[in-house]
Amino acid sequence: MAKISIIIPVYNVEVYLRDCLDSIINQTLKDIEIICVNDGSTDNSLSILNNYAQKDSRIIIVNQENQGLSMARNSGLKFASGEYIGFVDSDDWVDVDFYEKLYNAAINQNCDIAAASIIRKRIHSQKYRVHYTESNSVYTLEDKIKLCNVPVCCYVWNKIYKSDKIKNFKFQQNIYFEDMMWLPEVLKQTKGLVSVPDTNYYYRVNNNSIVKKIQSPKKQLDSYNAKKYIIEFFDENNLKLSKKHRTINKRIYYLLNIPLLKVKEYENQYTYLLFGVAPIYKKTNNNIFLIFNTACIGDVLVCNTLCQNIKKSYPDSKIVFIVNKPMYEVAKYQYCVDDVIIYDKKGENKGIKGLIKFIRNFQYKNAYASFVVYGSFRNILISFLCHTKHTIWNLLRFNPQKSISLQMAEMLKKLNKNVNIQNYPIKYEISTELAEETNKLLPGDKKFINISPLTKNAVKDFPIDTTIELIKRFNQTEYEVLITGAGEQAYQYAQKLKDSGCKFINLVDKTTILEAAKVIKNCVASISADTGSMHISYAVNTPTIAVFFEDITIKQWAPNPKLYNCKVITENQTAENIFNKTLEIINNKSK
């Protein structure tokens, strides 16, 4: 008997199938059974399976006519003979030690189920969907539901299950959202669940998949039934379910596949929408919080302290950032930000017509609260026209004696004066590895120091002579210097540095904001006069030297050494002092 049987339903996934299979056959746990159920694939998937099966005797191929994901899993269960059973979707993959860690945890803790973290993987980004940072064993149904975060995360594939406990639990045939019908019952009937840190299941989000396409009447009906089942399950088992998850959407009466009437069911309340557009009764989305900040990099990043305070005070909240198009990546990867909406004021949202188009298409109408940073009249107008219950803005100048990030966070007190505002450090969450495009910009395995010498105001820029001397000092060390920036001024500045004989890697206008952030994250230190680059540096936890050439900006924009690994230079702003402070902060980190 194998320790684990791994069931992989396969249907027309030739593009991703090899990645999935490679992650399974290379597992550190070798005593596994790999059951691949070919569900009537019409592409090259079966040929790929056959090639792998010839090389690895642990692979069992089950062929069947196309019957859908549920029946493919059920077929795999019939063949599974392992002590435990796991499921993997054929366009996903797992860490190389995934099954060894889950199996050992289940055995050591005598649990029927072991669960790992889930990373949602998009083309250019990734984010934890479920994140376990410690091992935790639970045994009551209520605790198992909470640890798995049901119904938000009803996923079956980041877990292994004791085989003799789930053999009789079949997935319902010919329905969508089958996991929501299967997992709660399994949690109820099994003994013990343990969370397993430090290994991950990678869930690939394919924007062209069925899930992302317009929902068919059947899919909408299945969604309705699945949510209704969850409500009934929680009620029958005396479990608490938030009001948000007691909301059910059901579209009725279709004409040419267009829903003419949409009914939102609440507890004893209904909302009717004609053609899904015109509300007859409106209900506030109590968990939606909007942040309008259509400014620049630093301005958008410092809102993160506000985001974290909202999440702390309203744990079920969904935070939606509205930004200008160039700042999309700045908002998207912030900690606690759930969604980002682009206001393209130079493109499709230009002028009055663009404003009307934006409001008409805005998907978060009837939000609970909007925070309009810097009091932009346009953004205040959008908030009101989108029927936000509470619109909060600050038309006055920010206090020059207090950090901007903390002042933004304190806007939350206008919504709820009883909240306790915390000065949370800004967090910009990106992968620690360089993107392939970024990797091409940097030579080999070297130690890099980033310098961002220019700002939007020439008074705050590094004097060219200071930068030249600073680079030449680093040229005598083991460190490679990067120069980052954007625009014609930065291009001319870099040209002057090159003409002076400085040796550096010129990344001016060669990276997106996200790529620049990944480059800075992989540097041993970052030196900046530009507040945007400075905020990115310490937000990705890179040791930061913040140099201020104008006193008025220090208290508002300088990083707090209690929150970040940084040094703020306001005096003796010479190349020698900046150089020494940089070596000092690098040495402190290495200790």
WOWOWO-V831686 format. One record per residue. N is the residue number from 1. PHI is phi in degrees with one decimal (none if undefined). Layout:
n = (N | N)
phi = (PHI | PHI)
//
This chain:
n = (1 | 2 | 3 | 4 | 5 | 6 | 7 | 8 | 9 | 10 | 11 | 12 | 13 | 14 | 15 | 16 | 17 | 18 | 19 | 20 | 21 | 22 | 23 | 24 | 25 | 26 | 27 | 28 | 29 | 30 | 31 | 32 | 33 | 34 | 35 | 36 | 37 | 38 | 39 | 40 | 41 | 42 | 43 | 44 | 45 | 46 | 47 | 48 | 49 | 50 | 51 | 52 | 53 | 54 | 55 | 56 | 57 | 58 | 59 | 60 | 61 | 62 | 63 | 64 | 65 | 66 | 67 | 68 | 69 | 70 | 71 | 72 | 73 | 74 | 75 | 76 | 77 | 78 | 79 | 80 | 81 | 82 | 83 | 84 | 85 | 86 | 87 | 88 | 89 | 90 | 91 | 92 | 93 | 94 | 95 | 96 | 97 | 98 | 99 | 100 | 101 | 102 | 103 | 104 | 105 | 106 | 107 | 108 | 109 | 110 | 111 | 112 | 113 | 114 | 115 | 116 | 117 | 118 | 119 | 120 | 121 | 122 | 123 | 124 | 125 | 126 | 127 | 128 | 129 | 130 | 131 | 132 | 133 | 134 | 135 | 136 | 137 | 138 | 139 | 140 | 141 | 142 | 143 | 144 | 145 | 146 | 147 | 148 | 149 | 150 | 151 | 152 | 153 | 154 | 155 | 156 | 157 | 158 | 159 | 160 | 161 | 162 | 163 | 164 | 165 | 166 | 167 | 168 | 169 | 170 | 171 | 172 | 173 | 174 | 175 | 176 | 177 | 178 | 179 | 180 | 181 | 182 | 183 | 184 | 185 | 186 | 187 | 188 | 189 | 190 | 191 | 192 | 193 | 194 | 195 | 196 | 197 | 198 | 199 | 200 | 201 | 202 | 203 | 204 | 205 | 206 | 207 | 208 | 209 | 210 | 211 | 212 | 213 | 214 | 215 | 216 | 217 | 218 | 219 | 220 | 221 | 222 | 223 | 224 | 225 | 226 | 227 | 228 | 229 | 230 | 231 | 232 | 233 | 234 | 235 | 236 | 237 | 238 | 239 | 240 | 241 | 242 | 243 | 244 | 245 | 246 | 247 | 248 | 249 | 250 | 251 | 252 | 253 | 254 | 255 | 256 | 257 | 258 | 259 | 260 | 261 | 262 | 263 | 264 | 265 | 266 | 267 | 268 | 269 | 270 | 271 | 272 | 273 | 274 | 275 | 276 | 277 | 278 | 279 | 280 | 281 | 282 | 283 | 284 | 285 | 286 | 287 | 288 | 289 | 290 | 291 | 292 | 293 | 294 | 295 | 296 | 297 | 298 | 299 | 300 | 301 | 302 | 303 | 304 | 305 | 306 | 307 | 308 | 309 | 310 | 311 | 312 | 313 | 314 | 315 | 316 | 317 | 318 | 319 | 320 | 321 | 322 | 323 | 324 | 325 | 326 | 327 | 328 | 329 | 330 | 331 | 332 | 333 | 334 | 335 | 336 | 337 | 338 | 339 | 340 | 341 | 342 | 343 | 344 | 345 | 346 | 347 | 348 | 349 | 350 | 351 | 352 | 353 | 354 | 355 | 356 | 357 | 358 | 359 | 360 | 361 | 362 | 363 | 364 | 365 | 366 | 367 | 368 | 369 | 370 | 371 | 372 | 373 | 374 | 375 | 376 | 377 | 378 | 379 | 380 | 381 | 382 | 383 | 384 | 385 | 386 | 387 | 388 | 389 | 390 | 391 | 392 | 393 | 394 | 395 | 396 | 397 | 398 | 399 | 400 | 401 | 402 | 403 | 404 | 405 | 406 | 407 | 408 | 409 | 410 | 411 | 412 | 413 | 414 | 415 | 416 | 417 | 418 | 419 | 420 | 421 | 422 | 423 | 424 | 425 | 426 | 427 | 428 | 429 | 430 | 431 | 432 | 433 | 434 | 435 | 436 | 437 | 438 | 439 | 440 | 441 | 442 | 443 | 444 | 445 | 446 | 447 | 448 | 449 | 450 | 451 | 452 | 453 | 454 | 455 | 456 | 457 | 458 | 459 | 460 | 461 | 462 | 463 | 464 | 465 | 466 | 467 | 468 | 469 | 470 | 471 | 472 | 473 | 474 | 475 | 476 | 477 | 478 | 479 | 480 | 481 | 482 | 483 | 484 | 485 | 486 | 487 | 488 | 489 | 490 | 491 | 492 | 493 | 494 | 495 | 496 | 497 | 498 | 499 | 500 | 501 | 502 | 503 | 504 | 505 | 506 | 507 | 508 | 509 | 510 | 511 | 512 | 513 | 514 | 515 | 516 | 517 | 518 | 519 | 520 | 521 | 522 | 523 | 524 | 525 | 526 | 527 | 528 | 529 | 530 | 531 | 532 | 533 | 534 | 535 | 536 | 537 | 538 | 539 | 540 | 541 | 542 | 543 | 544 | 545 | 546 | 547 | 548 | 549 | 550 | 551 | 552 | 553 | 554 | 555 | 556 | 557 | 558 | 559 | 560 | 561 | 562 | 563 | 564 | 565 | 566 | 567 | 568 | 569 | 570 | 571 | 572 | 573 | 574 | 575 | 576 | 577 | 578 | 579 | 580 | 581 | 582 | 583 | 584 | 585 | 586 | 587 | 588 | 589 | 590 | 591)
phi = (none | -70.5 | -69.9 | -139.2 | -99.6 | -109.9 | -101.0 | -122.9 | -70.1 | -127.3 | -149.1 | 51.0 | -127.5 | -58.4 | -69.0 | -109.7 | -60.6 | -62.8 | -59.6 | -63.1 | -64.0 | -60.6 | -68.6 | -86.0 | -69.4 | -96.9 | -59.7 | -66.3 | -84.2 | -86.6 | -82.4 | -131.5 | -118.1 | -112.1 | -103.4 | -102.2 | -98.9 | -79.4 | -91.3 | 69.7 | -61.5 | -109.8 | -101.3 | -92.1 | -62.1 | -63.5 | -61.7 | -63.9 | -61.0 | -62.0 | -62.3 | -69.1 | -64.9 | -66.2 | -93.5 | -134.3 | -71.0 | -77.0 | -85.5 | -114.0 | -103.8 | -114.0 | -100.3 | -152.4 | -65.7 | -61.1 | -129.4 | 99.5 | -59.8 | -60.5 | -68.4 | -64.4 | -64.5 | -61.1 | -62.7 | -62.4 | -62.5 | -64.3 | -91.5 | -68.0 | -124.9 | -73.9 | -67.5 | -124.6 | -128.9 | -129.0 | -120.7 | -136.1 | -76.3 | -74.1 | -105.9 | -108.9 | -155.5 | -132.6 | -64.7 | -66.2 | -104.7 | -55.7 | -76.1 | -64.6 | -68.8 | -66.5 | -64.9 | -61.7 | -65.0 | -62.6 | -68.8 | -64.6 | -96.3 | 54.0 | -112.8 | -79.6 | -134.6 | -125.8 | -126.7 | -115.8 | -70.6 | -121.5 | -110.5 | -81.6 | -108.8 | -102.8 | -59.9 | -118.8 | -158.0 | -149.4 | -154.5 | -65.4 | -94.3 | -133.5 | -136.0 | -101.5 | -103.9 | -152.5 | -81.9 | -143.8 | -103.4 | -131.0 | -133.4 | -83.5 | -60.5 | -60.1 | -69.8 | -66.5 | -61.0 | -67.9 | -65.0 | -86.8 | 57.4 | -82.1 | -95.6 | -62.7 | -124.4 | -84.0 | -107.5 | -96.6 | -91.5 | -96.7 | -135.6 | -121.2 | -129.9 | -60.1 | -59.3 | -70.0 | -91.3 | -117.8 | -55.7 | -92.8 | -94.0 | -93.7 | -78.5 | -66.9 | -83.2 | 60.1 | -134.5 | -88.0 | 59.2 | -64.1 | -62.4 | -67.0 | -85.9 | -94.1 | -62.7 | -57.1 | -66.6 | -64.6 | -61.0 | -68.5 | -95.1 | -106.5 | -108.5 | 77.7 | -135.8 | -121.7 | -86.4 | -123.9 | -81.6 | 67.4 | -152.6 | -135.1 | -103.0 | -103.4 | -98.7 | -82.8 | -96.3 | -106.2 | -63.8 | -95.9 | -74.8 | -59.3 | -59.2 | -88.5 | -86.2 | -57.8 | -74.1 | -77.6 | -55.3 | -63.6 | -65.1 | -66.8 | -66.7 | -63.9 | -62.8 | -59.1 | -66.0 | -65.0 | -66.1 | -65.6 | -61.9 | -60.4 | -59.5 | -65.0 | -62.7 | -64.0 | -66.0 | -64.6 | -105.2 | 55.4 | -103.9 | -83.8 | -130.8 | -63.3 | -60.9 | -59.0 | -85.6 | -95.9 | -93.3 | -123.9 | -101.0 | -142.7 | -94.5 | -125.9 | 61.6 | -104.4 | -127.1 | 53.3 | 66.1 | -107.8 | -71.2 | -80.9 | -134.7 | -115.2 | -114.6 | -101.1 | -95.5 | -115.4 | -75.0 | 63.7 | -135.7 | -135.9 | -123.8 | -110.6 | -126.1 | -84.1 | 59.1 | 70.7 | -123.2 | -90.2 | -75.2 | -88.7 | -137.6 | -105.8 | -131.7 | -65.8 | -80.1 | -65.3 | -100.2 | -93.8 | -122.1 | -104.3 | -124.3 | -98.1 | -147.7 | -101.0 | -110.7 | -105.6 | -55.0 | -60.5 | -62.1 | -71.8 | -65.5 | -69.8 | -71.0 | -64.6 | -63.1 | -62.1 | -57.9 | -66.7 | -69.1 | -63.0 | -62.7 | -68.2 | -81.6 | -131.0 | -58.0 | -90.5 | -72.2 | -115.8 | -98.0 | -116.9 | -98.2 | -112.0 | -136.8 | -67.7 | -54.3 | -65.2 | -98.0 | -56.9 | -68.1 | -65.4 | -79.9 | -59.8 | -98.7 | -75.3 | -61.0 | 81.3 | -88.6 | -96.5 | -155.0 | -131.1 | -114.1 | -89.8 | -103.7 | -88.3 | -70.7 | -101.8 | -125.6 | -69.7 | -105.5 | -72.3 | 72.1 | -64.1 | -62.4 | -65.6 | -62.6 | -63.1 | -61.3 | -62.1 | -64.3 | -63.5 | -92.7 | -65.8 | -92.6 | -116.6 | -66.6 | 63.8 | -67.3 | -75.2 | -151.7 | -122.7 | -113.5 | -99.0 | -73.1 | 68.8 | 63.7 | -60.7 | -60.9 | -59.9 | -70.3 | -62.3 | -62.1 | -59.1 | -60.4 | -66.3 | -69.6 | -92.6 | 61.9 | -68.6 | -67.0 | -126.6 | -114.1 | -120.9 | -146.8 | -131.6 | -84.0 | -86.3 | -67.8 | -70.9 | -63.7 | -70.1 | -99.1 | -140.2 | -63.4 | -62.3 | -61.2 | -69.9 | -65.1 | -64.3 | -61.9 | -71.1 | -62.0 | -63.1 | -66.6 | -70.7 | -86.8 | -145.0 | -68.5 | -89.6 | -70.5 | -101.0 | -75.8 | -109.8 | -86.9 | -70.1 | -69.7 | -67.2 | -127.7 | -117.8 | -94.6 | -133.4 | -62.9 | -75.0 | -87.5 | -74.9 | -64.7 | -58.1 | -63.8 | -71.3 | -60.6 | -68.7 | -83.0 | -115.4 | -83.8 | 61.3 | -97.6 | -123.5 | -99.6 | -115.1 | -123.8 | -91.7 | -126.6 | -118.3 | -88.1 | -111.1 | -127.5 | -81.0 | -126.8 | -57.5 | -63.5 | -95.7 | -73.4 | -65.2 | -58.6 | -58.6 | -64.8 | -63.7 | -65.9 | -59.5 | -63.4 | -63.4 | -64.4 | -64.6 | -65.9 | -68.8 | -63.2 | -91.2 | -116.6 | -80.6 | -93.9 | -95.5 | -97.7 | -110.5 | -114.5 | -115.2 | 162.6 | -150.7 | 101.0 | -64.0 | -61.5 | -65.7 | -62.7 | -66.4 | -62.9 | -63.8 | -64.7 | -65.0 | -63.2 | -63.5 | -63.9 | -80.1 | 96.0 | -69.1 | -105.2 | -159.9 | -98.1 | -90.0 | -109.1 | -61.8 | 62.1 | -112.0 | -135.4 | -76.7 | -62.4 | -64.7 | -65.1 | -62.7 | -64.7 | -67.6 | -62.8 | -64.2 | -61.1 | -93.2 | -90.3 | -79.4 | -164.6 | -135.7 | -112.8 | -147.1 | -100.7 | -81.7 | -66.7 | -62.7 | -64.4 | -61.7 | -63.7 | -60.9 | -58.8 | -79.5 | -69.8 | -99.0 | 69.5 | -93.7 | -52.1 | -124.4 | -106.1 | -101.1 | -108.6 | -115.5 | -101.1 | -139.6 | -61.8 | -63.3 | -94.1 | -64.0 | -68.2 | -78.1 | -115.6 | -68.3 | -69.3 | -88.0 | -59.7 | -75.3 | -103.2 | -131.8 | -82.9 | -149.1 | -132.8 | -105.1 | -106.9 | -114.8 | -131.9 | 50.6 | -84.4 | -96.9 | -60.5 | -62.5 | -67.7 | -62.5 | -59.8 | -64.5 | -64.2 | -66.9 | -62.3 | -64.8 | -71.1 | -66.5 | -65.4 | -64.2 | -67.0 | -65.4 | -75.5)
//
